[in-house]
Amino acid sequence: MGTVSKRIIQFFAIAFVIGQTFQDEVATSNFTEFIKQSNDFAIQLYRQVSAKSTSQNVVLSPFSISTCLSLVAMGADGETADEMFRVLRYGGADRRQQVAESYARLMKVLESDKTTTVANKVYVKAGYKVQPSFNEVAINSFQSEAQELNFTDNVAAANTINDWVESKTKKKIKEIISPGVLSGFTGIVLINAVHFLGTWKYQFEKPRTQPMPFWISATESRDVPMMNMQTNFAYKNFKDKGFSALELPYSDNGPSMLVLLPNDRNGLAALEEQLPSLDLLEVTSQMLLKSMQISLPKFKIEFSLDVENDLTALGMRRMFSDFAEFPNLLETDESLKVSKVIHKAFIEVDEKGTEATAVTYVTIVTASSMSLPLYTEFRADHPFIYVLLSREKNVYFIGKVSNPA
């Protein structure tokens, strides 16, 4: 082979490597942007829900809700699609392909995450077929499968869906859907289930859990079981913003729990006000490893909500109306609209770790302990926000503890 031929081959080999590297960098950049967008939606939704639950403990999985809605958005068109992509913080519907690719990457990442189980399911009205294009993205990007179901027999259909949810959430969530929600007008039910079970990297010792006061207001407290530990954690007091942040890692160097604690006992509302301006990726990057004395209450929260009003308030209105545009979901000439978006979530935090699970469904209907000499104290003895983060700092769960008793 001549010198010129070798150089031509080398040129194309180098060009291929450069091209592949560029594509990888673009994909990584898009994925990082996707994580930030998802977290932005998580914070906006949390604030919307929390504002209606001022003195109530809250847990929700924006990840579950956004996954379910993102899959629905893949079948939307026109103004309906624009609204959905905008509220989900992806930008316009022209980002459809990038969002699908990001979910495909995220699902592959989750396959290696031993703490987290994610499952998606599409139930379709018997006799109807899913559009091939929608089915392809559901399978390839969301690892979802479609199953025909006779919604007219609403009791049997509800049992089938609830049994699937129960199996995917380790029996933590039951009866996500009632028979009365289903009927012969139901076209599609989309389900997303997330279950998290993580063991602390540094576990609390049970004998050190003691009754301690938790201030439910500036002047009122009650004793709750408070876990205590001294060790090294990522921490920073953002004094200019009025809160401290502590990151508790789970084993296997995977997910973590970020605790945002107002510096004032009655500072939760002020912290929630500035949440939209906080980039969680930036917050965690600024935290430094310190010797910490921490006190964290044990807590267990169950939470249910119909998300329609919250989504409508955020600007996702058209999909619930008779003007909804979902031409890419089913092979039918009938108009379709979303009738319900229901979410249930559960979390339990104790000395060993955390168990959390959540389910979202969307129905679419036809329309007409070592001793440390020096340490920094982090005492979560008043209302705080907690965020369950993936290894990539994607928000799995977010909530607040207002009264752990």
C-alpha positions in Angstrom: 0.0 0.0 0.0 1.4 3.4 -1.0 2.3 6.2 1.3 -0.6 8.4 0.0 -3.1 5.6 0.6 -1.9 5.1 4.1 -2.2 8.8 4.8 -5.7 8.8 3.4 -6.7 5.9 5.7 -5.1 7.6 8.7 -6.9 10.8 7.8 -10.3 9.1 7.8 -9.5 7.2 10.9 -8.6 10.4 12.7 -11.7 12.1 11.3 -13.9 9.3 12.6 -12.3 9.6 16.1 -12.8 13.3 16.1 -16.3 13.0 14.9 -17.1 10.3 17.5 -15.6 12.4 20.3 -17.6 15.4 19.2 -20.8 13.3 19.2 -20.0 12.0 22.7 -19.4 15.5 24.0 -22.6 16.8 22.5 -24.5 13.8 24.0 -22.9 14.4 27.4 -23.7 18.1 27.2 -27.4 17.4 26.3 -27.7 14.9 29.2 -26.3 17.4 31.7 -28.7 20.0 30.4 -31.5 17.4 30.7 -30.6 16.8 34.3 -30.8 20.5 35.1 -34.1 20.8 33.3 -35.6 17.9 35.2 -34.4 19.3 38.5 -35.9 22.7 37.6 -39.3 21.0 37.0 -38.8 19.1 40.3 -38.3 22.3 42.3 -41.2 24.1 40.5 -43.6 21.2 41.2 -42.4 20.8 44.8 -43.1 24.5 45.5 -46.5 24.3 43.9 -47.4 21.3 46.0 -45.8 22.5 49.3 -47.6 25.8 49.1 -50.9 23.9 49.6 -49.4 21.8 52.4 -48.0 24.4 54.7 -47.8 22.3 57.9 -47.9 18.9 56.3 -45.0 16.5 55.6 -44.5 16.1 51.9 -42.9 13.4 49.7 -43.2 13.3 45.9 -41.1 11.9 43.0 -41.0 14.6 40.3 -38.9 12.0 38.4 -41.8 9.6 38.4 -44.2 12.4 37.3 -42.0 13.8 34.6 -41.1 10.4 33.2 -44.8 9.6 32.8 -45.6 13.0 31.3 -42.6 12.9 29.0 -43.8 9.6 27.6 -47.3 11.1 27.0 -45.6 14.2 25.4 -44.0 11.9 22.8 -47.5 11.4 21.4 -48.6 15.0 21.6 -48.6 17.6 18.8 -49.3 21.3 18.3 -49.9 23.6 21.2 -50.5 20.6 23.5 -46.9 19.4 22.9 -45.5 22.9 23.2 -47.1 23.3 26.6 -46.0 20.0 27.9 -42.4 20.4 26.8 -42.3 24.0 28.2 -43.7 23.1 31.6 -41.4 20.1 31.9 -38.6 22.7 31.3 -37.3 21.0 28.1 -38.0 24.0 25.9 -40.1 23.5 22.8 -41.5 20.4 21.2 -38.6 20.6 18.8 -36.4 19.1 21.6 -38.4 15.8 21.4 -35.6 13.8 20.0 -33.0 15.1 22.5 -35.4 14.3 25.4 -36.0 10.8 24.1 -32.2 10.2 23.8 -31.7 11.5 27.3 -34.3 9.2 28.7 -32.7 6.3 26.9 -29.3 7.2 28.5 -30.9 7.6 31.9 -32.6 4.2 31.8 -29.3 2.6 30.9 -27.7 4.4 33.9 -30.4 3.1 36.2 -29.8 -0.4 35.1 -26.5 -0.3 37.1 -28.1 1.4 40.1 -28.7 -1.3 42.6 -30.8 1.0 44.9 -33.4 2.1 42.3 -36.0 0.2 40.3 -37.9 2.1 37.6 -40.7 0.6 35.6 -43.0 2.0 32.9 -46.1 0.5 31.5 -48.7 1.5 28.8 -52.2 0.0 29.1 -54.2 0.4 25.9 -57.9 0.0 25.4 -58.8 -3.4 24.0 -59.1 -3.3 20.2 -56.9 -0.2 19.9 -53.3 -0.2 18.7 -50.5 2.1 19.7 -49.0 4.2 16.9 -45.8 2.5 15.7 -43.7 5.7 16.2 -45.0 6.1 19.8 -44.4 2.4 20.5 -40.8 2.6 19.2 -39.9 5.5 21.5 -41.7 4.0 24.4 -39.7 0.8 24.1 -36.3 2.3 23.1 -36.2 5.4 25.3 -38.5 4.6 28.3 -38.2 0.8 28.4 -41.9 0.6 28.4 -44.2 -2.1 27.1 -47.8 -1.9 25.9 -50.6 -4.2 27.0 -54.2 -4.3 25.9 -56.8 -4.0 28.7 -60.5 -4.1 28.7 -61.3 -0.8 30.6 -65.0 -1.5 30.2 -64.6 -4.2 32.9 -63.2 -1.5 35.2 -62.9 -3.7 38.3 -60.8 -6.3 36.6 -58.8 -3.6 34.8 -58.1 -1.7 38.0 -57.0 -5.0 39.7 -54.6 -5.7 36.9 -53.0 -2.2 37.1 -52.8 -2.3 40.9 -51.2 -5.7 41.0 -48.5 -4.5 38.6 -47.9 -1.4 40.7 -47.7 -3.4 43.9 -45.2 -5.8 42.5 -43.0 -2.9 41.2 -43.0 -1.0 44.5 -42.3 -3.9 46.8 -45.9 -3.8 48.0 -45.4 -0.3 49.4 -48.1 1.3 47.2 -51.4 -0.4 46.7 -54.6 0.6 44.9 -53.1 3.5 42.9 -56.2 3.4 40.7 -59.8 2.9 41.6 -62.3 1.2 39.2 -64.4 4.4 39.0 -61.6 6.1 37.2 -61.8 3.6 34.3 -64.6 3.2 31.7 -65.3 2.4 28.1 -64.1 6.0 27.3 -60.6 5.3 28.7 -58.1 5.0 25.8 -54.7 4.8 27.5 -53.3 4.5 31.1 -49.6 5.2 31.5 -47.9 4.1 34.6 -44.5 4.9 36.1 -43.3 3.2 39.3 -40.1 4.1 41.1 -38.8 2.2 44.1 -35.6 3.2 46.1 -34.0 1.2 48.8 -30.6 2.5 50.0 -28.3 1.8 52.9 -26.4 4.7 54.4 -22.7 4.6 53.7 -22.3 5.5 57.4 -25.1 4.1 59.4 -26.5 5.6 62.6 -26.1 3.6 65.7 -29.5 2.8 67.2 -28.4 3.3 70.9 -27.6 6.9 70.0 -31.1 7.6 68.8 -32.7 9.7 71.6 -35.9 11.7 72.1 -35.0 15.3 71.3 -37.1 18.4 70.6 -38.2 19.2 67.1 -39.4 22.8 66.7 -42.6 22.8 64.6 -42.7 26.6 64.9 -40.5 29.3 66.4 -42.0 28.7 69.9 -43.5 25.2 69.9 -41.6 21.9 70.0 -42.3 18.2 70.6 -39.9 15.3 71.3 -39.1 13.0 68.3 -36.7 10.1 67.8 -33.5 11.9 66.7 -30.6 9.9 65.2 -27.1 11.1 66.0 -23.7 10.6 64.4 -20.2 12.0 64.2 -18.2 11.5 61.0 -17.2 13.3 57.8 -19.8 14.6 55.4 -20.0 17.1 52.6 -21.4 20.3 54.1 -21.7 24.0 53.6 -23.5 26.8 55.4 -24.8 29.2 52.7 -25.1 32.1 55.1 -25.9 34.6 52.5 -28.9 32.5 51.5 -29.9 31.5 55.0 -29.5 27.7 55.0 -27.1 24.9 55.5 -26.7 21.9 53.3 -25.6 18.4 54.2 -25.2 15.4 51.8 -25.6 11.9 53.2 -24.2 9.3 50.9 -25.6 5.8 50.4 -23.5 2.7 50.0 -21.8 1.9 46.7 -21.0 5.6 46.0 -24.3 6.0 44.2 -27.3 8.1 45.3 -27.3 10.5 48.2 -29.7 12.5 50.3 -29.3 16.3 50.3 -30.7 18.0 53.4 -31.4 21.7 53.1 -31.8 23.2 56.6 -32.9 26.8 57.2 -30.6 28.6 59.6 -33.7 29.9 61.4 -36.3 27.7 63.0 -39.1 29.4 61.0 -37.0 29.8 57.8 -38.6 27.1 55.7 -40.9 29.4 53.7 -37.9 31.8 52.9 -35.9 28.8 51.7 -38.7 27.5 49.5 -39.0 31.0 47.9 -35.4 30.9 46.7 -35.4 27.2 45.6 -35.9 28.1 41.9 -32.7 30.2 41.9 -30.7 27.2 43.4 -28.9 25.0 40.9 -28.6 21.7 42.9 -25.6 20.7 40.8 -23.9 23.9 41.8 -24.9 23.6 45.5 -23.4 20.1 45.8 -20.2 21.1 44.0 -19.6 23.9 46.5 -19.9 21.6 49.5 -16.7 20.4 51.3 -16.0 17.3 53.4 -16.0 18.2 57.1 -16.0 16.5 60.5 -19.7 16.7 61.4 -21.9 16.1 64.4 -25.3 15.5 62.9 -28.8 15.0 64.4 -31.5 13.9 62.0 -35.0 12.8 62.9 -36.4 9.4 61.8 -39.4 10.0 59.6 -42.0 8.1 57.6 -44.2 9.9 55.1 -47.0 8.8 52.8 -48.4 11.3 50.3 -51.1 11.3 47.6 -52.2 13.9 45.2 -54.1 14.6 42.0 -51.6 16.6 40.1 -54.0 18.1 37.6 -54.4 21.5 39.4 -50.7 21.8 40.0 -49.8 21.1 36.4 -52.5 23.5 35.2 -51.1 26.2 37.5 -47.7 25.6 36.0 -49.1 26.1 32.5 -49.9 22.5 31.3 -53.6 23.1 30.6 -54.5 22.1 27.1 -53.9 18.3 27.5 -56.8 18.2 30.0 -59.2 20.0 27.6 -61.3 18.9 24.6 -58.7 20.7 22.4 -55.9 18.4 23.4 -53.8 17.1 20.5 -52.5 13.5 20.8 -52.5 12.3 17.2 -49.3 10.1 17.7 -50.6 7.9 20.5 -53.2 5.5 19.1 -54.2 4.4 15.7 -57.7 6.0 15.9 -59.5 9.0 14.5 -61.0 9.8 17.9 -59.8 12.8 19.9 -57.9 12.0 23.1 -57.3 14.0 26.2 -55.8 13.5 29.7 -58.4 12.9 32.3 -56.2 12.1 35.4 -52.6 12.5 36.7 -52.5 10.7 40.1 -49.3 10.4 42.2 -48.6 8.5 45.3 -45.3 8.4 47.2 -43.8 6.9 50.3 -40.5 7.4 52.1 -39.1 6.0 55.4 -35.8 7.2 56.9 -34.2 5.3 59.8 -30.7 4.4 61.2 -30.0 1.9 58.4 -31.0 4.0 55.4 -33.9 5.0 53.2 -36.8 3.3 51.5 -38.8 5.4 49.1 -41.3 4.6 46.4 -43.6 6.4 44.1 -46.2 5.8 41.3 -47.7 8.1 38.8 -50.4 7.3 36.4 -51.9 9.2 33.6 -55.3 8.3 32.1 -56.1 9.4 28.6 -59.7 9.3 27.5 -61.6 10.0 24.4 -62.9 13.5 24.4 -66.0 14.9 23.5 -20.1 6.7 65.6 -16.4 7.5 66.5 -15.6 10.6 68.8 -14.2 13.6 66.9 -12.4 16.3 68.8 -13.4 19.1 66.3 -16.7 19.1 64.4 -19.3 21.2 62.8 -22.9 20.7 64.2 -25.8 20.1 61.9 -29.0 19.7 64.0 -32.1 19.2 61.9 -34.4 20.0 64.8 -36.8 22.2 62.8 -38.6 22.0 59.4 -36.3 21.2 56.5 -36.3 20.1 52.8 -34.7 16.8 51.7 -33.8 15.7 48.2 -33.0 12.2 47.1 -30.4 12.5 44.4 -29.1 10.0 41.8 -25.4 9.6 41.2 -25.8 12.2 38.4 -27.6 14.6 40.8 -31.0 14.0 39.2 -33.9 14.6 41.7 -35.6 11.2 42.4 -37.6 12.4 45.4 -38.1 15.7 47.1 -40.1 16.7 50.1 -40.2 18.4 53.5 -40.3 17.4 57.1 -42.6 19.8 59.0 -43.5 17.5 61.8 -41.8 14.0 62.0 -43.8 13.0 65.1 
